[in-house]
Amino acid sequence: MNDAVVIDLIRNAIIIIFIIAGPVLFLSIIVGLLVAIFQTTTSIQEQSLVFIPKIIVVMISLIYFSYFIVSRITDYTLDVFDFIPFLNQ
């Protein structure tokens, strides 16, 4: 196994991580922005007000995207397992 193979496996893993985390993080950012706009317009400066909506949106998005996340992780894992016999060559 040479350095190019290891770099390729790590690069693919990082891409999968970005693809998996992207929708959840994007929704969290949108909710944080909306809550910040709400706090600015109403002059409510409570620090804990941001966390509850974000937690709720992250949990709902994880439930909604769970099939997508599991299928991507499963596909990558199967690709890595299929690649194992070729490591000694």
OpenMM code with the backbone's topology and positions (N, CA, C; nanometers):
from openmm import Vec3, app, unit

residues = "MET ASN ASP ALA VAL VAL ILE ASP LEU ILE ARG ASN ALA ILE ILE ILE ILE PHE ILE ILE ALA GLY PRO VAL LEU PHE LEU SER ILE ILE VAL GLY LEU LEU VAL ALA ILE PHE GLN THR THR THR SER ILE GLN GLU GLN SER LEU VAL PHE ILE PRO LYS ILE ILE VAL VAL MET ILE SER LEU ILE TYR PHE SER TYR PHE ILE VAL SER ARG ILE THR ASP TYR THR LEU ASP VAL PHE ASP PHE ILE PRO PHE LEU ASN GLN".split()
positions = [
    Vec3(0.0865, -0.1172, 0.0000),
    Vec3(0.0000, 0.0000, 0.0000),
    Vec3(0.0907, 0.1229, 0.0000),
    Vec3(0.0692, 0.2112, -0.0944),
    Vec3(0.1522, 0.3302, -0.1035),
    Vec3(0.0780, 0.4533, -0.0509),
    Vec3(0.1475, 0.5643, -0.0528),
    Vec3(0.0914, 0.6868, 0.0026),
    Vec3(-0.0303, 0.7372, -0.0754),
    Vec3(-0.0320, 0.7154, -0.2044),
    Vec3(-0.1426, 0.7627, -0.2877),
    Vec3(-0.2740, 0.6939, -0.2500),
    Vec3(-0.2658, 0.5670, -0.2177),
    Vec3(-0.3862, 0.4927, -0.1793),
    Vec3(-0.4411, 0.5449, -0.0465),
    Vec3(-0.3522, 0.5678, 0.0485),
    Vec3(-0.3945, 0.6188, 0.1791),
    Vec3(-0.4547, 0.7577, 0.1651),
    Vec3(-0.3909, 0.8427, 0.0866),
    Vec3(-0.4425, 0.9779, 0.0653),
    Vec3(-0.5777, 0.9734, -0.0031),
    Vec3(-0.5958, 0.8835, -0.0979),
    Vec3(-0.7238, 0.8703, -0.1665),
    Vec3(-0.8345, 0.8241, -0.0714),
    Vec3(-0.8048, 0.7284, 0.0155),
    Vec3(-0.9034, 0.6827, 0.1139),
    Vec3(-0.9412, 0.7939, 0.2109),
    Vec3(-0.8427, 0.8691, 0.2575),
    Vec3(-0.8709, 0.9788, 0.3502),
    Vec3(-0.9489, 1.0900, 0.2805),
    Vec3(-0.9114, 1.1198, 0.1559),
    Vec3(-0.9829, 1.2234, 0.0807),
    Vec3(-1.1291, 1.1849, 0.0610),
    Vec3(-1.1537, 1.0585, 0.0253),
    Vec3(-1.2921, 1.0129, 0.0079),
    Vec3(-1.3693, 1.0169, 0.1398),
    Vec3(-1.3028, 0.9840, 0.2498),
    Vec3(-1.3692, 0.9893, 0.3799),
    Vec3(-1.4065, 1.1321, 0.4163),
    Vec3(-1.3188, 1.2270, 0.3892),
    Vec3(-1.3484, 1.3673, 0.4203),
    Vec3(-1.4619, 1.4195, 0.3330),
    Vec3(-1.4637, 1.3807, 0.2069),
    Vec3(-1.5735, 1.4219, 0.1185),
    Vec3(-1.7065, 1.3660, 0.1684),
    Vec3(-1.7076, 1.2404, 0.2096),
    Vec3(-1.8300, 1.1798, 0.2631),
    Vec3(-1.8744, 1.2523, 0.3903),
    Vec3(-1.7795, 1.2891, 0.4755),
    Vec3(-1.8141, 1.3629, 0.5972),
    Vec3(-1.8795, 1.4956, 0.5636),
    Vec3(-1.8236, 1.5683, 0.4657),
    Vec3(-1.8839, 1.6955, 0.4257),
    Vec3(-2.0232, 1.6761, 0.3668),
    Vec3(-2.0397, 1.5724, 0.2874),
    Vec3(-2.1709, 1.5456, 0.2270),
    Vec3(-2.2740, 1.5097, 0.3336),
    Vec3(-2.2321, 1.4330, 0.4322),
    Vec3(-2.3237, 1.3914, 0.5384),
    Vec3(-2.3594, 1.5080, 0.6306),
    Vec3(-2.2590, 1.5853, 0.6685),
    Vec3(-2.2817, 1.6924, 0.7666),
    Vec3(-2.3398, 1.8181, 0.7038),
    Vec3(-2.3288, 1.8322, 0.5736),
    Vec3(-2.3717, 1.9536, 0.5057),
    Vec3(-2.5155, 1.9953, 0.5296),
    Vec3(-2.6128, 1.9098, 0.5034),
    Vec3(-2.7520, 1.9524, 0.5220),
    Vec3(-2.7858, 1.9886, 0.6668),
    Vec3(-2.7335, 1.9134, 0.7612),
    Vec3(-2.7634, 1.9396, 0.9021),
    Vec3(-2.7010, 2.0732, 0.9447),
    Vec3(-2.5761, 2.0961, 0.9056),
    Vec3(-2.5100, 2.2214, 0.9412),
    Vec3(-2.5739, 2.3407, 0.8715),
    Vec3(-2.6144, 2.3226, 0.7473),
    Vec3(-2.6796, 2.4314, 0.6743),
    Vec3(-2.8100, 2.4726, 0.7429),
    Vec3(-2.8913, 2.3749, 0.7822),
    Vec3(-3.0163, 2.4079, 0.8512),
    Vec3(-2.9896, 2.4718, 0.9866),
    Vec3(-2.8863, 2.4278, 1.0549),
    Vec3(-2.8508, 2.4875, 1.1834),
    Vec3(-2.8073, 2.6332, 1.1666),
    Vec3(-2.7324, 2.6616, 1.0628),
    Vec3(-2.6899, 2.7991, 1.0358),
    Vec3(-2.8093, 2.8870, 1.0026),
    Vec3(-2.9011, 2.8355, 0.9213),
    Vec3(-3.0205, 2.9131, 0.8852),
    Vec3(-3.1034, 2.9454, 1.0090),
    Vec3(-3.1244, 2.8473, 1.0955),
    Vec3(-3.2030, 2.8705, 1.2171),
    Vec3(-3.1315, 2.9690, 1.3087),
    Vec3(-3.0003, 2.9562, 1.3216),
    Vec3(-2.9234, 3.0504, 1.4027),
    Vec3(-2.9349, 3.1920, 1.3500),
    Vec3(-2.9314, 3.2070, 1.2183),
    Vec3(-2.9462, 3.3390, 1.1575),
    Vec3(-3.0851, 3.3957, 1.1814),
    Vec3(-3.1885, 3.3130, 1.1668),
    Vec3(-3.3252, 3.3599, 1.1898),
    Vec3(-3.3463, 3.3999, 1.3358),
    Vec3(-3.2923, 3.3225, 1.4278),
    Vec3(-3.3055, 3.3561, 1.5696),
    Vec3(-3.2280, 3.4834, 1.6010),
    Vec3(-3.1116, 3.5020, 1.5397),
    Vec3(-3.0341, 3.6241, 1.5610),
    Vec3(-3.1078, 3.7461, 1.5083),
    Vec3(-3.1728, 3.7317, 1.3927),
    Vec3(-3.2529, 3.8419, 1.3393),
    Vec3(-3.3708, 3.8713, 1.4321),
    Vec3(-3.4350, 3.7663, 1.4819),
    Vec3(-3.5458, 3.7838, 1.5767),
    Vec3(-3.4973, 3.8532, 1.7042),
    Vec3(-3.3816, 3.8134, 1.7555),
    Vec3(-3.3283, 3.8750, 1.8758),
    Vec3(-3.2929, 4.0216, 1.8526),
    Vec3(-3.2427, 4.0535, 1.7363),
    Vec3(-3.2058, 4.1910, 1.7057),
    Vec3(-3.3290, 4.2796, 1.6932),
    Vec3(-3.4324, 4.2295, 1.6286),
    Vec3(-3.5517, 4.3123, 1.6081),
    Vec3(-3.6326, 4.3295, 1.7352),
    Vec3(-3.6284, 4.2327, 1.8253),
    Vec3(-3.7066, 4.2439, 1.9486),
    Vec3(-3.6233, 4.2878, 2.0683),
    Vec3(-3.4936, 4.3078, 2.0492),
    Vec3(-3.4012, 4.3490, 2.1561),
    Vec3(-3.3969, 4.2499, 2.2713),
    Vec3(-3.4225, 4.1242, 2.2425),
    Vec3(-3.4081, 4.0181, 2.3427),
    Vec3(-3.2669, 3.9634, 2.3276),
    Vec3(-3.1872, 3.9756, 2.4310),
    Vec3(-3.0483, 3.9319, 2.4232),
    Vec3(-3.0220, 3.8126, 2.5148),
    Vec3(-3.1123, 3.7181, 2.5159),
    Vec3(-3.0964, 3.5980, 2.5966),
    Vec3(-3.0071, 3.4992, 2.5219),
    Vec3(-2.8976, 3.4566, 2.5840),
    Vec3(-2.8018, 3.3687, 2.5181),
    Vec3(-2.8567, 3.2285, 2.4945),
    Vec3(-2.9407, 3.1813, 2.5837),
    Vec3(-2.9910, 3.0442, 2.5705),
    Vec3(-3.1041, 3.0323, 2.4680),
    Vec3(-3.1523, 3.1436, 2.4173),
    Vec3(-3.2621, 3.1413, 2.3200),
    Vec3(-3.2188, 3.0773, 2.1882),
    Vec3(-3.0929, 3.0828, 2.1556),
    Vec3(-3.0436, 3.0291, 2.0284),
    Vec3(-3.0372, 2.8769, 2.0315),
    Vec3(-3.0068, 2.8194, 2.1466),
    Vec3(-2.9766, 2.6765, 2.1522),
    Vec3(-3.0984, 2.5867, 2.1334),
    Vec3(-3.2099, 2.6220, 2.1900),
    Vec3(-3.3281, 2.5349, 2.1824),
    Vec3(-3.3762, 2.5163, 2.0382),
    Vec3(-3.3957, 2.6235, 1.9596),
    Vec3(-3.4371, 2.6003, 1.8195),
    Vec3(-3.3335, 2.5234, 1.7383),
    Vec3(-3.2059, 2.5519, 1.7635),
    Vec3(-3.1020, 2.4799, 1.6894),
    Vec3(-3.1030, 2.3317, 1.7233),
    Vec3(-3.1172, 2.2983, 1.8500),
    Vec3(-3.1209, 2.1576, 1.8903),
    Vec3(-3.2396, 2.0879, 1.8273),
    Vec3(-3.3540, 2.1534, 1.8279),
    Vec3(-3.4745, 2.0934, 1.7698),
    Vec3(-3.4566, 2.0708, 1.6197),
    Vec3(-3.4036, 2.1717, 1.5497),
    Vec3(-3.3848, 2.1587, 1.4047),
    Vec3(-3.2809, 2.0521, 1.3723),
    Vec3(-3.1734, 2.0447, 1.4497),
    Vec3(-3.0713, 1.9433, 1.4247),
    Vec3(-3.1293, 1.8040, 1.4468),
    Vec3(-3.2063, 1.7848, 1.5526),
    Vec3(-3.2655, 1.6527, 1.5769),
    Vec3(-3.3643, 1.6145, 1.4666),
    Vec3(-3.4474, 1.7080, 1.4258),
    Vec3(-3.5438, 1.6798, 1.3185),
    Vec3(-3.4709, 1.6515, 1.1868),
    Vec3(-3.3666, 1.7289, 1.1572),
    Vec3(-3.2940, 1.7056, 1.0322),
    Vec3(-3.2167, 1.5742, 1.0365),
    Vec3(-3.1648, 1.5359, 1.1528),
    Vec3(-3.0988, 1.4053, 1.1625),
    Vec3(-3.1980, 1.2919, 1.1412),
    Vec3(-3.3186, 1.3074, 1.1925),
    Vec3(-3.4213, 1.2060, 1.1692),
    Vec3(-3.4604, 1.2028, 1.0215),
    Vec3(-3.4765, 1.3203, 0.9619),
    Vec3(-3.5186, 1.3294, 0.8222),
    Vec3(-3.4112, 1.2751, 0.7276),
    Vec3(-3.2847, 1.3097, 0.7534),
    Vec3(-3.1754, 1.2687, 0.6650),
    Vec3(-3.1093, 1.1386, 0.7084),
    Vec3(-3.1661, 1.0661, 0.8023),
    Vec3(-3.1009, 0.9461, 0.8544),
    Vec3(-3.0812, 0.8394, 0.7466),
    Vec3(-3.1783, 0.8209, 0.6602),
    Vec3(-3.1625, 0.7213, 0.5542),
    Vec3(-3.0481, 0.7600, 0.4609),
    Vec3(-3.0412, 0.8863, 0.4254),
    Vec3(-2.9339, 0.9363, 0.3387),
    Vec3(-2.7976, 0.9182, 0.4057),
    Vec3(-2.7882, 0.9520, 0.5331),
    Vec3(-2.6620, 0.9409, 0.6064),
    Vec3(-2.6171, 0.7956, 0.6164),
    Vec3(-2.7090, 0.7089, 0.6539),
    Vec3(-2.6737, 0.5674, 0.6699),
    Vec3(-2.6371, 0.5051, 0.5356),
    Vec3(-2.7072, 0.5408, 0.4307),
    Vec3(-2.6745, 0.4832, 0.2999),
    Vec3(-2.5381, 0.5295, 0.2514),
    Vec3(-2.5022, 0.6565, 0.2736),
    Vec3(-2.3702, 0.7052, 0.2332),
    Vec3(-2.2593, 0.6361, 0.3126),
    Vec3(-2.2775, 0.6233, 0.4439),
    Vec3(-2.1762, 0.5584, 0.5270),
    Vec3(-2.1628, 0.4113, 0.4887),
    Vec3(-2.2755, 0.3462, 0.4631),
    Vec3(-2.2727, 0.2055, 0.4241),
    Vec3(-2.2024, 0.1870, 0.2900),
    Vec3(-2.2326, 0.2729, 0.1935),
    Vec3(-2.1669, 0.2635, 0.0627),
    Vec3(-2.0164, 0.2829, 0.0750),
    Vec3(-1.9748, 0.3807, 0.1545),
    Vec3(-1.8306, 0.4041, 0.1701),
    Vec3(-1.7638, 0.2869, 0.2407),
    Vec3(-1.8284, 0.2344, 0.3433),
    Vec3(-1.7720, 0.1213, 0.4165),
    Vec3(-1.7593, -0.0010, 0.3262),
    Vec3(-1.8598, -0.0282, 0.2461),
    Vec3(-1.8525, -0.1410, 0.1524),
    Vec3(-1.7440, -0.1205, 0.0480),
    Vec3(-1.7259, 0.0046, 0.0028),
    Vec3(-1.6175, 0.0327, -0.0917),
    Vec3(-1.4808, 0.0071, -0.0288),
    Vec3(-1.4656, 0.0454, 0.0967),
    Vec3(-1.3382, 0.0208, 0.1654),
    Vec3(-1.3164, -0.1285, 0.1848),
    Vec3(-1.4199, -0.2010, 0.2243),
    Vec3(-1.4069, -0.3459, 0.2420),
    Vec3(-1.3780, -0.4170, 0.1103),
    Vec3(-1.4376, -0.3691, 0.0014),
    Vec3(-1.4076, -0.4277, -0.1292),
    Vec3(-1.2635, -0.3995, -0.1728),
    Vec3(-1.2060, -0.2930, -0.1223),
    Vec3(-1.0716, -0.2548, -0.1595),
    Vec3(-0.9641, -0.3310, -0.0808),
    Vec3(-1.0005, -0.3926, 0.0311),
    Vec3(-0.9034, -0.4589, 0.1186),
    Vec3(-0.8237, -0.5690, 0.0480),
    Vec3(-0.8815, -0.6541, -0.0362),
    Vec3(-0.7995, -0.7577, -0.1019),
    Vec3(-0.6897, -0.7037, -0.1915),
    Vec3(-0.7035, -0.5797, -0.2384),
    Vec3(-0.6057, -0.5222, -0.3302),
    Vec3(-0.4945, -0.4468, -0.2585),
    Vec3(-0.4940, -0.4461, -0.1260),
    Vec3(-0.3947, -0.3694, -0.0513),
    Vec3(-0.2545, -0.4283, -0.0598),
    Vec3(-0.2417, -0.5579, -0.0731),
    Vec3(-0.1100, -0.6221, -0.0760),
    Vec3(-0.0451, -0.6181, -0.2133),
    Vec3(-0.1110, -0.5694, -0.3104),
    Vec3(-0.0562, -0.5693, -0.4461),
    Vec3(0.0233, -0.4458, -0.4743),
] * unit.nanometer
topology = app.Topology()
chain = topology.addChain("A")
for resn in residues:
    res = topology.addResidue(resn, chain)
    for name in ("N", "CA", "C"):
        topology.addAtom(name, app.Element.getBySymbol(name[0]), res)
